[in-house]
Structure formats: C-alpha cells, structure tokens
Amino acid sequence: MKNILSLLIISLSYSVQAQVAIGKTSVTNTSVSMEFETANKGLILPWTTSAASTAGAVDGTMIYDLSDHKVKVKYATGWKDLSVDTTGTTIDPLTNIDGSLIQDSANENASAKTSIGTVTSTPGILVLEDNNKAMILPKVASPHLNIINPAPGTMAYDTTAKLLAVFNGKVWSFWRP
C-alpha cells in the first residue's frame, strides 16, 4: 500500500503545472507561468557586463547592458535596443552611488538558476520554460510617474497607455505590443 501511494504521488507531481504568483496569494490567469501583484513596482532585469559577453543567450533573453547602459532583448539577428538609443546610467540620483560598483563587489553564483515549467538546459537566471504559458509583467498605471526611483533595467506594463515600459537609468522607453 505504501509503494502504491508513493507511486501515485510521484506520478501526480509530474502532471502539476508550475505557476508562480509574486506579491499575491495565487495566480489568477491559468495561461501564465508567472504573474505579479498590481502595485507601483516593476521587474528588474539582470545587469550584464555586455550583451556580447552574455554567453549562451537565446532568443527572448532580456538584459540591462552595462557597457552602454541600455535595455536589450535577444533576437536571432542579434540584440535589439529597447532604450530608444538613449544612454542610461547606473548612478542613483538620490545617493549618487553607482549601482554597478555595488554589483561588482558581490560574488556571482554562476550556477544560480530558477526554472518555472518544464526544466531544460536553457541558460539564464530566471527561465520560464513552458511552451504554452506566458509571463505577465507587473502592471503599473503610468510607471514613469508612479514607480519612485526605479532601478536601471526596470520593466512594467503601463496600464494607462497599454505599452511595455522599460527604464534605462535615465529615461523610460515605451513599446506598443
């Protein structure tokens, strides 16, 4: 009986779909892998030394490139700048501290990775690996007005303008889906 129960639990665990809610008690949309609370907060992309040095990046990878202070997304043809050709900064306007200096002093764990969905060998810090689910970005009404002191690489969905908003450390850029 104990073996049958163990087999049943193991087989059921393989059929469970991974979904994550951040800042809320549960996912409200069954078509997503990850969903964020509705608040004046964004998702901060990983800061990389440069897009060119981002080893193994696959299509859809999004980063904040410290070499030119821009938000970028990887396509088959190369990296696309989402910062609308405006160079950003990692200098905090309130403290005048360069955030990249703080990051550079921290030890990176190269094997750190979180996967949601069917785990593969796709490189990345946070990888959503479902082939039939998506991620819903944090939803913010006018993020350029309501996210106070955003970090470079912050992303959110602007619910007022219905646009993707990305911050490069100086300005917000907006993209229509």
C-alpha positions in Angstrom: 0.0 0.0 0.0 2.8 2.4 0.9 4.5 1.8 -2.5 1.3 2.4 -4.4 0.7 5.7 -2.5 4.3 6.7 -3.3 3.9 5.9 -7.0 0.6 7.9 -7.1 2.2 10.9 -5.5 5.2 10.8 -7.9 3.0 10.4 -11.0 0.8 13.3 -9.9 3.7 15.5 -9.3 4.8 15.2 -13.0 1.3 16.4 -14.2 1.3 19.5 -12.0 1.9 22.7 -14.0 4.2 25.2 -12.3 2.8 28.6 -11.8 4.1 31.4 -9.6 2.4 34.4 -8.1 4.7 37.2 -6.8 3.3 39.6 -4.3 -0.1 38.0 -4.3 -1.6 34.8 -2.9 -2.3 33.0 -6.2 -2.1 33.1 -10.0 -5.4 34.4 -11.4 -4.8 33.6 -15.0 -4.3 29.9 -15.9 -2.5 30.8 -19.1 0.6 32.2 -17.3 3.7 30.8 -15.7 4.4 33.9 -13.6 2.1 36.7 -12.5 2.9 39.8 -10.4 0.8 41.8 -8.0 -0.7 45.1 -9.1 1.4 47.8 -7.5 3.8 50.5 -8.3 6.7 48.1 -8.8 8.5 46.8 -11.8 10.6 43.8 -12.7 14.4 44.5 -12.8 16.3 42.8 -15.5 19.8 41.3 -14.8 22.7 43.6 -15.3 25.4 42.1 -17.6 28.8 43.3 -18.4 27.8 43.5 -22.1 25.4 41.8 -24.4 28.3 40.4 -26.4 29.6 38.6 -23.2 26.2 37.1 -22.4 27.2 33.5 -23.1 24.5 31.2 -24.5 21.8 33.8 -24.7 18.8 32.5 -26.5 16.0 34.4 -28.4 13.9 36.3 -25.9 16.6 36.9 -23.4 16.3 40.4 -21.8 19.2 42.2 -20.1 20.4 45.6 -18.9 23.8 46.0 -20.7 26.3 47.8 -18.5 28.6 48.5 -21.5 26.2 51.1 -22.9 23.5 51.3 -20.2 20.7 50.1 -22.4 17.9 47.6 -22.0 18.2 44.9 -24.7 16.4 41.8 -26.0 18.0 39.0 -27.9 16.7 38.0 -31.4 18.1 35.6 -33.9 19.7 38.5 -35.8 21.3 40.0 -32.6 20.5 42.3 -29.7 17.7 44.9 -30.1 18.0 48.1 -28.1 14.7 48.8 -26.2 16.1 52.1 -24.7 15.4 54.1 -27.9 19.0 55.0 -28.4 19.2 56.9 -25.2 22.2 56.0 -23.0 21.2 55.3 -19.4 23.1 55.4 -16.1 23.6 53.3 -13.0 24.1 56.3 -10.8 21.4 56.6 -8.2 20.0 60.2 -8.4 19.2 60.3 -4.7 22.5 58.9 -3.3 24.9 59.5 -6.3 26.2 55.9 -5.7 27.0 53.9 -8.8 24.9 50.7 -8.6 27.4 48.8 -10.8 30.1 49.3 -8.2 27.9 47.6 -5.6 27.1 44.8 -8.0 30.8 44.3 -8.9 31.8 43.8 -5.3 29.3 40.9 -4.9 30.3 37.3 -5.7 28.2 35.9 -8.5 26.9 32.3 -8.3 27.3 31.2 -11.9 25.1 28.1 -11.3 22.2 30.1 -9.8 19.1 29.5 -11.9 15.4 29.2 -11.3 13.2 27.5 -13.8 9.4 27.6 -13.9 7.8 24.9 -16.1 9.5 22.0 -17.8 13.2 22.3 -16.9 15.6 22.4 -19.8 19.3 23.4 -20.1 18.4 26.9 -21.3 20.8 29.4 -19.7 19.5 32.2 -17.6 18.8 33.5 -14.0 15.0 33.1 -14.3 13.8 30.9 -17.1 10.1 30.4 -17.9 10.1 27.1 -19.8 6.5 26.5 -20.6 5.7 26.3 -24.3 2.0 27.2 -23.7 2.1 29.8 -21.0 3.5 33.3 -20.7 4.6 35.8 -18.0 2.5 38.8 -17.1 4.7 41.7 -16.3 4.0 43.9 -13.2 1.1 46.2 -14.2 1.5 49.9 -13.3 -0.6 52.9 -14.3 1.9 55.4 -15.8 5.1 53.7 -14.4 7.1 56.8 -15.4 5.1 58.7 -12.8 4.3 56.1 -10.2 7.5 53.9 -9.8 9.6 56.0 -7.4 13.3 55.9 -8.1 13.3 52.9 -10.5 16.5 50.8 -10.9 18.1 50.7 -14.4 16.6 47.7 -16.3 13.1 48.1 -14.7 10.2 46.8 -16.8 6.5 47.1 -16.3 3.3 47.1 -18.4 1.8 50.6 -18.5 -2.0 50.0 -17.9 -2.8 53.6 -18.8 -1.1 53.8 -22.2 -1.2 50.0 -22.8 2.5 49.9 -23.5 5.6 48.0 -22.4 7.7 50.4 -20.3 11.5 50.0 -19.8 13.8 52.2 -17.8 17.5 52.5 -18.7 18.6 54.6 -15.7 17.7 58.0 -17.2 14.5 57.7 -19.3 11.6 55.4 -19.8 11.0 54.0 -23.2 7.6 52.7 -24.3 6.8 49.9 -26.8 3.5 49.0 -28.3 2.8 45.3 -28.5 
